[in-house]
Amino acid sequence: MEKLKRNERIAAMMKILGDQPNKIFTLNYFTEKFSAAKSTISEDIMVVKQSMEKMKLGKILTISGAAGGVKYIPFTTENQNKEILEGISQQLSQGERILPGGFLYMTDVIYAPQKLHQLGEVFASQFEYKDINYIITVETKGIPLALMVAKAMNLPLVILRRDSKVTEGSTVSINYVSGSTGQIQKMSLSRRAIKPNSKVIIIDDFMKAGGTAKGMVDMMKEFDTQVEGIGVLIATKEPEEKLVQGYIPLLILEKVKQKEGLIHIYPNEKLV
């Protein structure tokens, strides 16, 4: 490969690290890729590290030792979180989004790749996930958001299904009561999906009473798996007491007045 100038190496390095967050790249990887000495690559890494931290675009972590290297950690500041979530709150506050029964139309937001990419990094900034093995969600609306969280944390995504599929082999199924509808529903998961004694974070798009989240927590017990955190995009203010504890909502939905076309939704002020 033709030797690259420093600015070319730095641009390529930022692209490589940003595309695969939380993955350790050894110095040898970059020395071979760029045909440069280790001392040169180390200097390049310091430039990338200082630039990323100065612009608050994430963290570059250098790891010493034989198995060491460098990795990019997605990170958003409190001010960045506020800006991102206020923008989404304003978009979701439009009165024409109110559906019969007081529900909100959110599909265009939760399926917008750029917004989901930002939300994935916001969630990655709220959890300590060093020892986490999987991101868990239930089909279907929570899948895109959970996938972006899994990408930011560089963890595999496991999806709980409403119905078991023959392609998943033997499955475990449980019934749970949906907190929003009060109806009994079913979720299932392949026995091969999660290794025993794993640690997981649950991600979902919406929480009212917490019935679905509790169902996922109960399912993890069937796999001898510990739930270390629960994150939701939107949680209703009422009921205040949910069926699960310790969850982190990004947005709080306080009220929906269908007749007046009024939606009061705002960012969670407790986010770090």
Rosetta blueprint (number, residue, H / E / L):
1 M L
2 E L
3 K L
4 L L
5 K L
6 R H
7 N H
8 E H
9 R H
10 I H
11 A H
12 A H
13 M H
14 M H
15 K H
16 I H
17 L H
18 G H
19 D H
20 Q L
21 P L
22 N L
23 K L
24 I L
25 F E
26 T L
27 L H
28 N H
29 Y H
30 F H
31 T H
32 E H
33 K H
34 F H
35 S L
36 A L
37 A L
38 K H
39 S H
40 T H
41 I H
42 S H
43 E H
44 D H
45 I H
46 M H
47 V H
48 V H
49 K H
50 Q H
51 S H
52 M H
53 E H
54 K H
55 M L
56 K L
57 L L
58 G L
59 K E
60 I E
61 L E
62 T E
63 I E
64 S L
65 G L
66 A L
67 A L
68 G L
69 G E
70 V E
71 K E
72 Y E
73 I E
74 P L
75 F L
76 T L
77 T L
78 E H
79 N H
80 Q H
81 N H
82 K H
83 E H
84 I H
85 L H
86 E H
87 G H
88 I H
89 S H
90 Q H
91 Q H
92 L H
93 S L
94 Q L
95 G H
96 E H
97 R H
98 I E
99 L E
100 P L
101 G L
102 G L
103 F E
104 L E
105 Y L
106 M L
107 T H
108 D H
109 V H
110 I H
111 Y L
112 A L
113 P H
114 Q H
115 K H
116 L H
117 H H
118 Q H
119 L H
120 G H
121 E H
122 V H
123 F H
124 A H
125 S L
126 Q L
127 F L
128 E L
129 Y L
130 K L
131 D L
132 I L
133 N L
134 Y E
135 I E
136 I E
137 T E
138 V E
139 E L
140 T L
141 K L
142 G L
143 I H
144 P H
145 L H
146 A H
147 L H
148 M H
149 V H
150 A H
151 K H
152 A H
153 M H
154 N L
155 L L
156 P L
157 L E
158 V E
159 I E
160 L E
161 R E
162 R L
163 D L
164 S L
165 K L
166 V H
167 T H
168 E H
169 G L
170 S L
171 T E
172 V E
173 S E
174 I E
175 N E
176 Y E
177 V E
178 S L
179 G L
180 S L
181 T L
182 G L
183 Q L
184 I E
185 Q E
186 K E
187 M E
188 S E
189 L E
190 S E
191 R L
192 R L
193 A L
194 I L
195 K L
196 P L
197 N L
198 S L
199 K E
200 V E
201 I E
202 I E
203 I E
204 D E
205 D E
206 F E
207 M E
208 K L
209 A L
210 G L
211 G H
212 T H
213 A H
214 K H
215 G H
216 M H
217 V H
218 D H
219 M H
220 M H
221 K H
222 E H
223 F L
224 D L
225 T L
226 Q E
227 V E
228 E E
229 G E
230 I E
231 G E
232 V E
233 L E
234 I E
235 A E
236 T E
237 K L
238 E L
239 P L
240 E L
241 E L
242 K L
243 L L
244 V L
245 Q L
246 G L
247 Y E
248 I E
249 P E
250 L E
251 L E
252 I E
253 L E
254 E E
255 K E
256 V E
257 K E
258 Q L
259 K L
260 E L
261 G L
262 L E
263 I E
264 H E
265 I E
266 Y E
267 P E
268 N L
269 E L
270 K L
271 L L
272 V L
